[in-house]
Amino acid sequence: MSQGTENHGRLLAYVAPFVLYVVPTMMESTGWLGLSYELICTAKGILSAAALWLFRRHYPAFSIVGLRLAITAGVLGCVIWVALESLQSTLPGIRQLSAWLFQGNRVGFDPFADGGLSAWKISFVVVRLIELAVIVPLAEELFWRGFLARYLIADDFESVSHGHFTLFSFVVVTIAFASAHPEFLAATVWGMMINALYRRTRNLWACVTMHAVTNGLLGGYILLTNNWHLW
């Protein structure tokens, strides 16, 4: 295998799972090709998971460094996310601005809107929770911090050690991450927290763990409170 092909494979490994998840997300509200939200949502999870498995040899070896701190940060991150999202919704004009900026990028889908339970509905909720707590943390952390944070420092991003930031890369990754979330106030603070965790632990798996804990708890919060706009 040529060096160019190998480098291309490494780039795809960090970017493809994210793209395969994000692009279908932008189509969920449009009923793309007549497909339902549930089918598009399930398909994007399968595509992203397949890419993660295909490129698994390119990812750093699993490490437990900083995992306790990551779990604590993940719990705190969920509390902060919910609190700041609630605050954002009370600020004059902010909810309307967010709805306009992110129109179509987040579907507040309630799987139980028509009442009753079914095996299909329960299966979809399970799939959605797996996406939230497993696939999204892996795909996003590989992209935002595994790739982008290092690419902003050097084109040969794998020459940059994990957890290394410049002021420029820290700010850009935080803003870019926040801009992809309707809850941009919460996402900005949370993004700074996980960047700080990455810098302290130098372990991408600590970031995945923090992300997984926050998303898993947030999923439980959504189910308990019916705040489907966070889904």
C-alpha positions in Angstrom: 0.0 0.0 0.0 1.4 3.4 -1.0 1.9 6.2 1.6 -0.7 8.3 -0.1 -3.3 5.6 0.1 -2.5 5.0 3.7 -2.8 8.7 4.6 -6.1 8.8 2.7 -7.3 5.9 4.7 -6.4 7.6 8.0 -8.3 10.7 7.0 -11.4 8.7 6.0 -11.2 6.8 9.3 -11.6 10.0 11.3 -14.0 11.8 9.0 -16.3 9.2 7.4 -18.2 8.0 10.4 -19.0 11.6 11.3 -20.1 12.5 7.8 -22.2 9.3 7.4 -24.1 10.3 10.6 -24.5 14.0 10.1 -25.6 14.1 6.4 -28.7 11.9 7.0 -29.4 13.9 10.1 -30.0 17.0 7.9 -32.5 15.0 5.9 -34.6 13.6 8.7 -37.1 16.4 8.8 -37.6 16.4 5.0 -38.9 12.9 4.6 -36.0 12.2 2.1 -37.1 9.7 -0.6 -40.3 9.3 1.3 -38.5 7.5 4.2 -39.7 7.9 7.7 -37.7 9.6 10.5 -37.2 6.2 12.2 -35.8 4.6 9.1 -33.4 7.5 8.3 -32.3 7.6 11.9 -31.7 3.9 12.1 -29.9 3.9 8.7 -27.4 6.6 9.7 -26.5 4.7 12.8 -25.8 1.6 10.8 -23.7 3.4 8.3 -21.7 5.2 10.9 -21.2 2.0 12.9 -20.1 0.2 9.8 -17.5 2.8 9.0 -16.2 2.8 12.6 -15.7 -1.0 12.3 -14.2 -0.8 8.9 -11.5 1.7 10.0 -11.0 0.4 13.5 -7.3 -0.3 13.0 -6.6 3.4 12.4 -7.8 4.5 15.9 -5.6 4.8 19.0 -5.4 1.9 21.3 -7.9 2.0 24.1 -6.6 3.6 27.3 -8.1 4.0 30.8 -6.2 7.2 31.5 -8.5 9.8 32.9 -11.7 7.7 32.6 -12.8 8.4 36.2 -12.4 12.1 35.6 -14.3 11.6 32.2 -17.2 10.0 34.0 -17.5 12.8 36.5 -17.2 15.4 33.8 -19.9 13.5 31.8 -22.4 13.6 34.6 -21.6 17.3 35.3 -21.8 18.0 31.6 -25.4 16.6 31.4 -26.5 18.8 34.3 -24.9 21.9 32.7 -26.4 21.0 29.3 -29.9 20.8 30.6 -29.5 23.9 32.8 -28.1 26.1 30.0 -30.5 24.8 27.4 -33.3 25.9 29.8 -31.7 29.2 30.3 -31.2 29.7 26.5 -35.0 29.1 26.0 -35.8 32.0 28.3 -33.6 34.5 26.7 -35.6 36.9 24.4 -35.3 36.0 20.8 -32.7 33.2 21.3 -35.1 30.3 20.9 -36.5 31.8 17.7 -32.9 32.5 16.4 -31.9 28.9 17.2 -35.0 27.5 15.5 -34.2 29.6 12.3 -30.5 28.7 12.3 -31.0 25.0 12.9 -34.3 24.5 11.0 -34.3 20.9 9.7 -31.1 19.9 11.6 -32.9 18.6 14.7 -36.2 16.8 14.8 -38.0 16.8 18.1 -39.4 13.4 17.3 -41.7 11.8 19.9 -42.0 8.0 19.2 -45.0 7.8 21.4 -46.9 10.8 20.0 -49.8 8.6 18.8 -50.2 6.9 22.1 -49.6 3.3 23.1 -46.5 1.0 23.0 -45.4 -1.4 20.4 -42.4 -3.6 19.8 -41.4 -1.3 16.9 -41.5 1.8 19.1 -39.5 0.3 21.9 -37.0 -1.1 19.4 -36.5 2.3 17.9 -36.0 3.9 21.3 -33.3 1.3 22.0 -31.6 2.0 18.7 -31.8 5.8 19.4 -30.2 5.4 22.8 -27.4 3.2 21.4 -26.7 5.9 18.8 -26.7 8.6 21.5 -24.5 6.8 24.0 -22.2 4.8 21.7 -22.1 5.7 18.0 -22.4 9.5 18.4 -19.6 9.8 21.0 -17.3 7.7 18.9 -18.0 9.4 15.5 -18.0 12.9 16.9 -14.9 12.6 19.1 -12.9 11.0 16.4 -13.8 13.9 14.1 -13.8 17.0 16.5 -10.9 16.1 18.7 -9.2 13.2 17.0 -9.0 14.9 13.6 -10.0 18.6 13.5 -8.2 19.7 16.7 -5.0 18.2 15.4 -5.5 19.1 11.7 -5.8 22.8 12.7 -2.2 22.5 14.0 -0.7 20.5 11.2 -1.9 19.1 7.8 -0.4 15.8 8.9 -2.7 15.6 11.8 -1.5 12.3 13.1 1.9 13.9 13.7 0.2 16.0 16.4 0.0 14.3 19.8 -3.5 13.7 21.2 -4.6 16.4 23.6 -2.4 19.1 22.1 -4.1 22.4 21.5 -3.1 25.9 20.4 -5.4 28.8 21.4 -6.6 28.9 17.8 -7.4 25.2 17.6 -9.1 25.2 21.0 -11.4 28.2 20.0 -12.2 26.9 16.5 -13.1 23.4 17.6 -15.3 24.8 20.5 -17.1 27.2 18.1 -17.5 24.6 15.4 -18.8 22.0 17.8 -21.3 24.5 19.3 -22.4 25.7 15.9 -23.6 22.2 15.1 -26.0 22.1 18.0 -29.2 24.1 18.5 -28.4 24.3 22.2 -25.3 26.4 21.3 -25.0 28.1 24.7 -24.8 24.7 26.4 -22.7 23.2 23.6 -20.1 26.0 23.9 -19.6 25.4 27.6 -19.6 21.7 27.2 -17.3 21.9 24.3 -14.7 23.8 26.4 -15.1 21.2 29.1 -14.3 18.3 26.9 -11.4 20.1 25.2 -10.0 20.8 28.6 -10.4 17.1 29.4 -8.6 16.1 26.2 -5.8 18.5 27.0 -5.4 17.2 30.5 -5.7 13.4 29.8 -4.2 13.3 26.3 -6.6 10.4 25.9 -9.2 10.4 23.1 -11.0 7.6 24.9 -11.6 9.8 27.9 -13.4 12.2 25.6 -15.5 9.4 24.1 -16.3 8.3 27.7 -17.4 11.8 28.8 -19.5 12.2 25.7 -21.1 8.8 26.2 -22.0 9.5 29.8 -23.5 12.9 29.0 -25.5 11.6 26.1 -26.6 8.5 27.9 -27.9 10.5 30.8 -29.4 13.0 28.5 -31.3 10.2 26.7 -32.7 9.1 30.1 -33.7 12.7 30.9 -35.5 13.0 27.6 -37.5 9.8 28.2 -38.4 10.8 31.7 -39.4 14.4 30.9 -40.6 14.1 27.3 -38.3 16.9 26.2 -38.1 15.5 22.7 -36.6 18.7 21.2 -33.3 17.4 22.8 -33.6 14.1 21.0 
